[in-house]
Amino acid sequence: MSYRDDRDADRARIEALEAELAVARKKIDELENRRSQALAIAHGQSMVATTGSRKRKAPWYGAPLRLELAHMFEGEYPKDELETLIDLIRGVTRESGRAELLKSSMTWSAGTNPRATGPFTVVTVSVRDGKTSLLVTDSLGQLAGGLYGGLGGGLGGGAIMVPIIAFLSMPPLIPAAVATWLGGVFLGTRAIFKRAARRRAEALETLFSALVVEISQRISKL
């Protein structure tokens, strides 16, 4: 083999390595982007991975009542292998949940008691027309109701006598003291809800990322 042949072979290997590195970087960027999007949801932003993100002002109660991550894949995930995604979901969430497997779609939902605070994770994978759609959601309504009804109602209602008693000797200051007390209770409850929503968003992102990797890799092998 001549020197030129060796040089051409080395160049080909370098180009192949550069191509593999570019693919790896793209996958890392996609996963990092999904993580940012998932965490953004807990701060009051709306996100759909297939269409980009649109910022919205955080609601007065601190975070959205619904978390959602979605992605559309080019290519069809094997319909006869949808059940393997259920095993993956159960492994990530560490619960069996409830699964519904149809001919071209799969839906898994957490088996959380409807009266509990969650999580109420729902995963839907649908395959049709040469594409595969993934939707992962969670509802925070029960969590918000439990926190605002429990902490807000308890501290803001029954415990409201605390500032009143404290300022009995100065009646003109009682309205301001009550308003300050109620404001503090609300802000404290709001902060707790935001932290809880952020943790739920992180858990949702972990599940979403695992499914994105699994579906992407399987479709790429077809």
KEMARDO-308122 format. One record per residue: x, y, z of N, C-alpha, C in turn; residue number from 0. Coordinates in steps of 0.2 Angstrom, whole numbers, m for minus. Layout:
! residues N
(bafi (X Y Z) (X Y Z) (X Y Z) NUM)
...
! end
This chain:
! residues 222
(bafi (4 m6 0) (0 0 0) (4 6 0) 0)
(bafi (3 11 m4) (7 17 m5) (6 22 0) 1)
(bafi (10 27 1) (9 32 6) (2 36 5) 2)
(bafi (0 37 m2) (m6 40 m3) (m12 36 m1) 3)
(bafi (m11 30 m2) (m17 25 0) (m17 26 8) 4)
(bafi (m12 26 12) (m12 26 19) (m15 33 21) 5)
(bafi (m13 38 17) (m16 45 19) (m24 45 18) 6)
(bafi (m26 42 12) (m33 42 11) (m37 38 16) 7)
(bafi (m34 32 18) (m37 28 23) (m38 32 30) 8)
(bafi (m32 35 32) (m33 39 38) (m38 45 37) 9)
(bafi (m38 48 32) (m43 53 31) (m50 50 31) 10)
(bafi (m51 44 28) (m58 41 29) (m60 40 36) 11)
(bafi (m55 37 40) (m56 35 47) (m58 42 51) 12)
(bafi (m54 47 49) (m55 53 53) (m62 56 51) 13)
(bafi (m64 56 45) (m71 58 43) (m76 54 46) 14)
(bafi (m75 48 47) (m80 43 50) (m81 45 57) 15)
(bafi (m75 46 60) (m76 48 68) (m79 55 69) 16)
(bafi (m78 59 64) (m81 66 65) (m88 65 64) 17)
(bafi (m90 61 59) (m98 60 58) (m101 57 64) 18)
(bafi (m98 52 67) (m100 49 73) (m101 54 79) 19)
(bafi (m96 58 80) (m95 63 85) (m101 68 84) 20)
(bafi (m102 70 78) (m108 75 76) (m114 72 78) 21)
(bafi (m115 66 77) (m122 62 79) (m123 62 86) 22)
(bafi (m117 60 90) (m117 60 97) (m119 67 100) 23)
(bafi (m116 72 97) (m117 79 100) (m124 81 99) 24)
(bafi (m127 79 93) (m134 81 91) (m139 78 96) 25)
(bafi (m137 71 98) (m142 68 103) (m141 71 110) 26)
(bafi (m135 73 112) (m134 76 118) (m137 83 118) 27)
(bafi (m137 87 113) (m140 93 113) (m148 92 113) 28)
(bafi (m151 87 110) (m158 86 110) (m160 84 117) 29)
(bafi (m156 80 121) (m158 78 127) (m157 84 132) 30)
(bafi (m152 88 131) (m151 94 136) (m157 99 134) 31)
(bafi (m159 99 128) (m165 104 127) (m171 102 130) 32)
(bafi (m172 95 130) (m178 92 133) (m178 93 140) 33)
(bafi (m172 93 143) (m172 94 150) (m174 101 152) 34)
(bafi (m171 106 148) (m173 113 149) (m180 114 148) 35)
(bafi (m183 111 143) (m190 112 142) (m194 109 148) 36)
(bafi (m192 104 150) (m196 101 156) (m196 105 162) 37)
(bafi (m190 107 164) (m189 112 170) (m193 118 169) 38)
(bafi (m193 121 162) (m196 127 161) (m204 127 162) 39)
(bafi (m207 121 162) (m214 120 163) (m216 122 170) 40)
(bafi (m211 120 175) (m213 121 182) (m212 128 183) 41)
(bafi (m209 132 179) (m209 139 180) (m214 143 176) 42)
(bafi (m219 140 174) (m225 143 171) (m224 144 163) 43)
(bafi (m220 140 160) (m219 140 153) (m223 134 149) 44)
(bafi (m226 136 143) (m229 130 139) (m224 128 134) 45)
(bafi (m224 121 134) (m219 118 129) (m222 112 125) 46)
(bafi (m221 112 119) (m222 106 115) (m216 105 111) 47)
(bafi (m212 100 112) (m206 99 109) (m206 99 101) 48)
(bafi (m212 97 98) (m212 97 91) (m213 104 87) 49)
(bafi (m215 109 91) (m216 115 89) (m212 121 92) 50)
(bafi (m208 119 97) (m204 124 100) (m208 126 107) 51)
(bafi (m205 131 110) (m208 134 116) (m211 141 115) 52)
(bafi (m216 142 120) (m219 149 120) (m220 150 127) 53)
(bafi (m217 156 129) (m216 158 136) (m223 161 138) 54)
(bafi (m225 160 144) (m231 163 147) (m229 165 154) 55)
(bafi (m233 170 156) (m232 172 163) (m234 167 168) 56)
(bafi (m230 166 173) (m232 160 178) (m239 162 181) 57)
(bafi (m244 157 182) (m250 159 185) (m249 161 193) 58)
(bafi (m254 164 195) (m254 167 202) (m252 161 207) 59)
(bafi (m254 155 206) (m253 150 211) (m246 147 210) 60)
(bafi (m242 149 206) (m235 147 206) (m233 143 200) 61)
(bafi (m237 138 197) (m235 134 192) (m241 131 188) 62)
(bafi (m240 129 182) (m246 126 178) (m249 120 182) 63)
(bafi (m255 119 181) (m258 113 184) (m257 107 179) 64)
(bafi (m254 108 173) (m253 102 169) (m246 103 166) 65)
(bafi (m242 97 166) (m236 97 163) (m236 92 157) 66)
(bafi (m233 95 152) (m234 91 146) (m227 91 142) 67)
(bafi (m225 85 139) (m219 85 135) (m221 80 129) 68)
(bafi (m220 83 123) (m222 79 117) (m217 79 111) 69)
(bafi (m217 74 107) (m212 74 102) (m215 70 96) 70)
(bafi (m213 72 90) (m215 68 84) (m209 65 81) 71)
(bafi (m209 59 80) (m203 55 77) (m205 54 69) 72)
(bafi (m200 55 65) (m200 53 58) (m199 45 58) 73)
(bafi (m204 41 56) (m203 34 55) (m208 31 60) 74)
(bafi (m209 24 59) (m214 21 63) (m210 16 68) 75)
(bafi (m212 17 74) (m210 12 79) (m213 5 78) 76)
(bafi (m210 0 78) (m213 m7 77) (m219 m8 82) 77)
(bafi (m225 m9 78) (m231 m9 82) (m231 m15 87) 78)
(bafi (m228 m21 85) (m228 m27 89) (m223 m26 94) 79)
(bafi (m219 m21 95) (m215 m20 100) (m217 m14 105) 80)
(bafi (m223 m12 105) (m225 m7 109) (m225 m9 116) 81)
(bafi (m226 m15 118) (m226 m18 124) (m220 m17 128) 82)
(bafi (m214 m17 124) (m208 m16 127) (m207 m9 130) 83)
(bafi (m211 m4 128) (m210 3 130) (m214 3 137) 84)
(bafi (m219 m1 138) (m222 m2 145) (m217 m4 150) 85)
(bafi (m213 m9 148) (m208 m12 153) (m203 m6 155) 86)
(bafi (m201 m2 150) (m197 3 151) (m200 9 156) 87)
(bafi (m206 10 154) (m210 15 159) (m210 13 166) 88)
(bafi (m212 6 167) (m212 4 173) (m205 4 177) 89)
(bafi (m200 3 173) (m193 3 176) (m191 10 178) 90)
(bafi (m193 15 174) (m191 22 176) (m196 24 182) 91)
(bafi (m202 23 182) (m207 26 187) (m207 21 193) 92)
(bafi (m205 15 192) (m205 10 198) (m212 9 200) 93)
(bafi (m216 8 196) (m223 6 197) (m226 3 191) 94)
(bafi (m231 m2 193) (m234 m5 187) (m239 m1 183) 95)
(bafi (m243 3 187) (m248 7 183) (m253 3 179) 96)
(bafi (m256 6 175) (m261 3 171) (m260 4 163) 97)
(bafi (m260 m1 159) (m258 m1 152) (m263 m3 148) 98)
(bafi (m264 1 142) (m269 m1 137) (m265 m1 131) 99)
(bafi (m265 m7 128) (m261 m9 122) (m266 m10 116) 100)
(bafi (m266 m6 111) (m270 m7 105) (m266 m8 99) 101)
(bafi (m269 m9 93) (m265 m11 87) (m260 m6 85) 102)
(bafi (m261 0 86) (m256 5 84) (m254 10 89) 103)
(bafi (m256 9 95) (m255 14 100) (m254 11 107) 104)
(bafi (m251 14 112) (m251 12 118) (m252 17 123) 105)
(bafi (m255 16 129) (m256 21 134) (m255 18 141) 106)
(bafi (m251 22 144) (m249 19 151) (m251 25 156) 107)
(bafi (m254 23 162) (m256 29 167) (m254 26 173) 108)
(bafi (m251 31 178) (m250 29 184) (m256 27 188) 109)
(bafi (m255 22 193) (m260 19 197) (m261 23 203) 110)
(bafi (m260 30 203) (m261 34 209) (m269 35 211) 111)
(bafi (m270 34 217) (m277 35 220) (m279 42 217) 112)
(bafi (m285 43 214) (m287 49 212) (m288 55 217) 113)
(bafi (m288 53 223) (m289 57 229) (m282 60 232) 114)
(bafi (m277 56 229) (m270 58 232) (m268 64 228) 115)
(bafi (m261 66 229) (m259 72 226) (m254 70 220) 116)
(bafi (m254 64 218) (m250 62 212) (m244 58 214) 117)
(bafi (m240 57 208) (m241 60 202) (m246 56 198) 118)
(bafi (m249 59 193) (m254 56 188) (m251 56 181) 119)
(bafi (m246 53 181) (m242 52 174) (m246 48 169) 120)
(bafi (m246 51 163) (m249 47 157) (m245 47 151) 121)
(bafi (m243 42 149) (m239 41 143) (m243 38 137) 122)
(bafi (m243 42 131) (m246 39 125) (m241 39 119) 123)
(bafi (m241 33 116) (m237 32 110) (m241 30 105) 124)
(bafi (m242 34 99) (m246 32 93) (m242 31 87) 125)
(bafi (m243 26 83) (m239 25 77) (m244 25 71) 126)
(bafi (m243 30 66) (m248 30 60) (m245 35 55) 127)
(bafi (m246 33 49) (m244 37 43) (m237 38 43) 128)
(bafi (m233 33 45) (m225 34 44) (m222 38 50) 129)
(bafi (m226 40 55) (m223 44 61) (m225 41 67) 130)
(bafi (m221 42 72) (m223 40 79) (m223 46 84) 131)
(bafi (m229 47 87) (m230 52 92) (m229 50 99) 132)
(bafi (m226 54 103) (m225 53 110) (m228 59 114) 133)
(bafi (m232 57 119) (m235 62 123) (m234 60 131) 134)
(bafi (m231 64 135) (m231 62 142) (m233 68 146) 135)
(bafi (m238 67 151) (m241 72 154) (m242 70 162) 136)
(bafi (m243 75 166) (m244 75 173) (m249 80 175) 137)
(bafi (m253 79 180) (m258 84 182) (m256 86 189) 138)
(bafi (m256 92 190) (m254 95 197) (m260 98 201) 139)
(bafi (m266 97 198) (m272 100 201) (m273 98 208) 140)
(bafi (m272 91 209) (m273 88 216) (m268 91 221) 141)
(bafi (m262 91 218) (m256 94 223) (m258 101 225) 142)
(bafi (m260 105 220) (m261 112 221) (m267 113 226) 143)
(bafi (m272 109 225) (m278 109 230) (m276 107 237) 144)
(bafi (m272 102 237) (m270 99 244) (m266 104 248) 145)
(bafi (m261 108 244) (m257 113 247) (m261 119 249) 146)
(bafi (m264 122 244) (m268 128 246) (m274 127 250) 147)
(bafi (m277 121 250) (m282 120 254) (m280 118 261) 148)
(bafi (m274 114 262) (m272 112 268) (m268 118 272) 149)
(bafi (m262 120 269) (m258 125 272) (m262 132 272) 150)
(bafi (m265 134 266) (m268 140 265) (m274 141 270) 151)
(bafi (m278 135 270) (m284 135 274) (m283 135 281) 152)
(bafi (m278 131 283) (m276 130 290) (m273 136 293) 153)
(bafi (m267 138 290) (m264 144 293) (m267 151 291) 154)
(bafi (m271 151 285) (m274 157 284) (m281 158 287) 155)
(bafi (m284 152 289) (m291 152 292) (m290 152 299) 156)
(bafi (m289 146 302) (m289 145 309) (m284 148 313) 157)
(bafi (m278 149 310) (m273 153 313) (m273 160 313) 158)
(bafi (m278 163 309) (m278 170 308) (m279 174 315) 159)
(bafi (m281 170 320) (m281 174 327) (m275 176 329) 160)
(bafi (m269 173 327) (m263 174 329) (m261 182 329) 161)
(bafi (m261 185 323) (m260 192 322) (m265 196 326) 162)
(bafi (m271 194 326) (m276 198 329) (m275 198 337) 163)
(bafi (m273 193 340) (m272 193 347) (m265 197 348) 164)
(bafi (m261 196 344) (m254 200 345) (m255 207 345) 165)
(bafi (m260 210 341) (m261 217 341) (m267 219 344) 166)
(bafi (m270 216 349) (m276 218 353) (m275 225 356) 167)
(bafi (m269 226 358) (m267 232 362) (m267 238 357) 168)
(bafi (m266 236 350) (m266 242 345) (m271 240 340) 169)
(bafi (m277 241 341) (m283 239 336) (m282 242 329) 170)
(bafi (m280 248 329) (m279 251 322) (m274 247 317) 171)
(bafi (m270 243 320) (m265 240 316) (m267 232 315) 172)
(bafi (m273 230 317) (m275 224 316) (m276 222 309) 173)
(bafi (m280 226 305) (m281 225 298) (m274 224 294) 174)
(bafi (m269 228 296) (m263 228 292) (m259 221 294) 175)
(bafi (m260 219 301) (m257 213 303) (m260 207 300) 176)
(bafi (m267 207 299) (m270 202 296) (m268 201 289) 177)
(bafi (m268 207 285) (m266 207 278) (m259 204 277) 178)
(bafi (m254 206 282) (m247 204 281) (m247 196 283) 179)
(bafi (m251 194 287) (m251 187 289) (m254 183 283) 180)
(bafi (m259 185 280) (m262 181 275) (m257 181 269) 181)
(bafi (m254 187 267) (m249 187 262) (m244 183 263) 182)
(bafi (m241 182 269) (m236 178 271) (m238 170 270) 183)
(bafi (m244 169 272) (m246 162 271) (m247 160 263) 184)
(bafi (m249 165 259) (m250 163 252) (m243 163 249) 185)
(bafi (m238 167 250) (m232 167 247) (m228 160 249) 186)
(bafi (m229 158 256) (m226 152 258) (m229 146 254) 187)
(bafi (m235 146 254) (m239 140 250) (m237 140 243) 188)
(bafi (m236 146 240) (m235 146 233) (m227 144 232) 189)
(bafi (m223 146 236) (m216 143 236) (m215 136 236) 190)
(bafi (m219 133 241) (m219 126 242) (m222 122 236) 191)
(bafi (m227 125 233) (m230 122 227) (m226 122 221) 192)
(bafi (m222 128 220) (m217 128 215) (m212 123 215) 193)
(bafi (m209 122 221) (m204 117 222) (m206 110 221) 194)
(bafi (m212 109 223) (m215 102 221) (m217 101 214) 195)
(bafi (m219 106 211) (m220 106 203) (m214 105 200) 196)
(bafi (m208 108 202) (m202 107 199) (m199 100 199) 197)
(bafi (m200 97 205) (m198 90 206) (m202 86 202) 198)
(bafi (m209 87 201) (m213 83 196) (m211 84 189) 199)
(bafi (m209 90 187) (m207 91 180) (m200 87 179) 200)
(bafi (m196 87 184) (m189 84 183) (m191 76 182) 201)
(bafi (m195 73 186) (m197 66 185) (m200 65 179) 202)
(bafi (m204 69 176) (m207 69 170) (m202 69 164) 203)
(bafi (m197 73 165) (m192 74 160) (m188 68 160) 204)
(bafi (m186 65 165) (m182 59 165) (m186 53 162) 205)
(bafi (m192 52 163) (m196 47 159) (m196 49 152) 206)
(bafi (m198 55 150) (m198 57 143) (m192 56 139) 207)
(bafi (m186 58 142) (m179 57 139) (m178 50 138) 208)
(bafi (m180 45 143) (m178 38 142) (m182 35 136) 209)
(bafi (m189 38 135) (m193 35 130) (m190 38 123) 210)
(bafi (m188 44 123) (m185 47 117) (m179 43 114) 211)
(bafi (m175 42 119) (m169 38 117) (m171 31 114) 212)
(bafi (m175 28 118) (m177 21 116) (m181 21 109) 213)
(bafi (m186 26 108) (m189 26 102) (m185 28 96) 214)
(bafi (m180 33 97) (m176 35 92) (m171 30 90) 215)
(bafi (m168 26 94) (m163 21 93) (m167 15 89) 216)
(bafi (m173 14 91) (m176 8 88) (m178 10 81) 217)
(bafi (m181 16 80) (m183 18 73) (m177 18 68) 218)
(bafi (m171 21 71) (m165 21 67) (m162 15 64) 219)
(bafi (m164 9 68) (m162 3 66) (m167 m1 60) 220)
(bafi (m172 2 59) (m177 0 54) (m174 0 47) 221)
! end
